[in-house]
Amino acid sequence: MGVATSDFLSGPALPPAMSTLVADRLREMITRGVLAPGERLKETELAESMSVSRGPVREAISILERDGLIELQRHRGARVITLTYDDIEEVYSLRLAIERLAMERCAARITAETLAAMDEVIARMKALTGPHESGDHVALDLEFHDLVYEAADHTRLRRSWELLRGQVSMFLNARTDREDFRSSAWSEHAELREVLAAGDPAAAATAIEKHIGWTLRRIRQMRDTDLDQPAAGPLSGPGPEGKTGL
């Protein structure tokens, strides 16, 4: 007699595919800057270093290409993407749009459990003192925002965030070796937590416009510094506090 479908589905969970495990490892190496922007990914070397065959590595590269972290170049193979200022502006303008909705929905659905989880993340942020790597700060920053998307209870919205998350992490890890980011991250997220706790969707939307808008302005400032050209375009002006240019 055959095995009932319900019995089969309720059996032990299947282990993740090897390609998924390899993709997760490569994703972490890329977003933390271990694999540098523009660096070529050689299947043979990666397979040997991870003690796997080339097949899972090839599949993992395809996964990360879909995630926007790797680009395949004709006759040149796979390389870690290099984010231009235009790329970063696109990432953050899209992030602002989806996170505004996430904050509004989160504020309307906030629970004591979510607030407690946010408090724990903020406490870990505040405790990061001394010579910690930027990646530690970035990981906690994104963990806080993961909680916002989870509480928003919107499957497609969360999927949009997951597709964008890696590129956000790449940018933050590349640009957060400044002390101002490390010292202010916990307090800024504590402010977001308080706004969400108040349960006001409109106030939550305004708070995230200020939070992410600051980063948008920094992107433009850094571009102007690196390229030595005057600011112009959608990020000009005082930013979301004055509702100019966003």
Phi, psi and omega in degrees: 000136183290160179281130179298144180302319181297323179294320180295314183290335182269006180285188181301144180296138178286142178291152179296149179298148180302323179298326178293319178295318178295318179299319179298318180293316179295322179301316179296318180295324180286311185291334178271357177086007176295319170262117189281153175307134180085352182290137181281139179255116181259117185304315184297314181295318180295318180299317180293319182291333180259001179057046176228170176281172182288337182302306179299327178293316179298317179293321179297320178297321177296321178299314184286336172294318178295329179281353178083017181259342181229143174239140178260122183249134181302127179067005181235355176079203184264138177223150173295137182296152172248118182276116174279171177297325176296319178300314183294321177297320178296314181301314186280331175290322176292319179300318179300318182295313184282329182283336173299314178295319180298317180294319179299314181290322178297316180299325181282345186236010187300140179237165178298325180294318179294317179298321178295320178295321177295319179300321181293319178295316180297320178297320178292324175299312184296329182283349181283094177234160180087199188277053176282152177288151177302327181302329178295317179293316182296317181301318180288323176304309182290329177297321177299314182290331173302319180296323178298313181293323178296316181289336180295337175056056182217101189302312183291327177295317179295321178297322177298318178295318182297325178289330183270336191304316182298319180290325174298316180297318178303313181296314182297318180292331180282336190238009185250031175273017178261142186296332183296323177295313184296322185279335186256349187301314185293319183290324178294321179285332174295324177294318178298320180298318182293321178296317179295321180297332180287343175073027181252103182302320181295317179294325179295319178296318179296320182296320182285331174298320178291317184295309182280330178299327177300317179294320178301317179293323178296322177302313180295319179296317179294322177298317180296322180293315182289322185261349178054050177225154184292149178291142177200151175106199191293345180255009177291159175092184189286350178094192191294335178301322177262003180053038179252118171086000180240000000 
